[in-house]
Amino acid sequence: MANTPTSDAAGKLSLLFGVGATLALYLSGFFVVLTPLPLFYVGFRYGRGAFINATLATLAVLLPIYFFALEPLNHFYKTNPHFAWILPVPGMGLISSLGPESASMFGILFYFILVLTSFALDRIFKTSVPLFEPIFTYVALIFLLTLASYYVMVNLHASDPLAMLKSHYLQSLDDFIKIQKEAGMSLSQLAFLNEYKETLVTNMLRLTPAFVFSFYMVLIVVNYYAAKRLFAGQLILMQRVQFGQYVVPFNFVWIVIAFLALLLFSLYTKPIPALVDIAANGLVVFGILYLFQGLAIISYFLSKKNIGFLGVSLCFLIIVFLFQLLGPVLVLGGFFDSWIHFRKLGEKPGQPDN
């Protein structure tokens, strides 16, 4: 983030905006995933110093909440559930399965992941490399950081990480079954969930790395789109970066084929659980990468046809509601785009790439 000279008044204003907006989003519940936006804006507009100040000032507010107020708040919300919406602190729900200390450290780690997301947005909009490169680099680094932090956290408490995670999944599934029972789910469906609860949790546990990677991909792309919509008019440099430019490198197709071959080999010979887990997680991860390539193709043609914001929003809402049907089509479309190059179809010879 380039340093930009600002007046004292502008510097104080940017700090107040960064801290206030970041805290409001982080403690908002549903909109917590948009927490990187104000930090990104402050850094992009006012420079690295303002970004660091806003990040540290926000952290100074969050630390007392996590290490002194998290457990009392959780107890208060359990006895007064109708107030739980007022201050939904991220990580609070983990207290019952992981304990207050681990839940607090998870919350702080999650905040730093959101801070790094804002930094990744800055790199995306300021570098001239292909769009896939900064997105994939960010997601891979955050994924590795998450794994390292998780093992450090649980080893400090001399706990088994898999047992802790399984306990959390079981607790979450029990809560889900309870909610569905109150909502009127049929007895046969409830019986199925209870009968196969252990199997579901085991499979969730085995696919956790892919789930985490997928979440980070969704996080960065959602913030990319939100930043483009909110700030592109003020930050002119952002306008040259288009999601339609997202292209997974061709060599990745061979990794997908290798994972698929490994999975088939493991399933049709004597199954080796470790190989099955590696192949299954790898296929899910690359499925997400090619899903976004499929979405990038849609985005490219919508942009080429000059479809407005409402039309684009409607198109993507349809994809969300029909995802079970359209999701696999987008993944396959993104995968085969490596050979077919859908975005170049119909272009006149010599026409520059969009």
C-alpha angles and dihedrals in degrees: 000000000000118000112246124193110240134174120252090252093051090046093053091044092051090049093050092047093047095049097040097046093042093051092045092054096039092053095039098091107218096033095051089107088067093058092108093063101079092042090049091049094049092050095043094046105034104024142250095302093058090047093052093045093050092047094050095042090052090048090051089059095044098049096067090045092054100041101036111018105034098083096042090048091050091050091048092050092049091055093038105032093168088070095051093100094062099077111005100183112200111248096024091112090061094065094088093053105028105024130245098283095052091043090053093049090048089054093051091047090050090052091053090049089055090048090052088049089058089050090050090053089055091053092047094054097040103044126076097214120115111288094242093061100064092039095051093041091052094047093047093049094047090047091054091045090052093051092048093046093047094053092044090050096050094041090055086060093042090236133142107252094208092050091050092049093046090051090053093049092049091049091048092048092048089051090048092051090049092051092047091049091054089046091057104258112175118265092240092056092046090049090051092051092048094045095049098033094114092048092049092049092047092052092046089051092051092049097044095107090056091046091053093048091048092050091054091049091052091045095055095042094048091050091045091056093043092050091049091051097045105035110023091096092057100033102053094184090069094066095074093062111083126182088221086074092066108120127167109224113259094237090066090074090071090055089053091050090049092051091048091050091048091051094048091046091051094047099045096043126041102316115244106199095208092053092045090052093048093048095044093049091045093052092049091050094049089043088061092047092052092041088062090046088056089050090048090056090053090046091050094054093043088053092046090054090048092238110180128238095267092051092048091047091050091050093052092044088056089051090051094049093045095038096126088060102032100035096075090044091055092047092051091043091053092047096049091043085078087074105022100042095209092190091062095051111110095016116134118243110272093017110140119244116262 
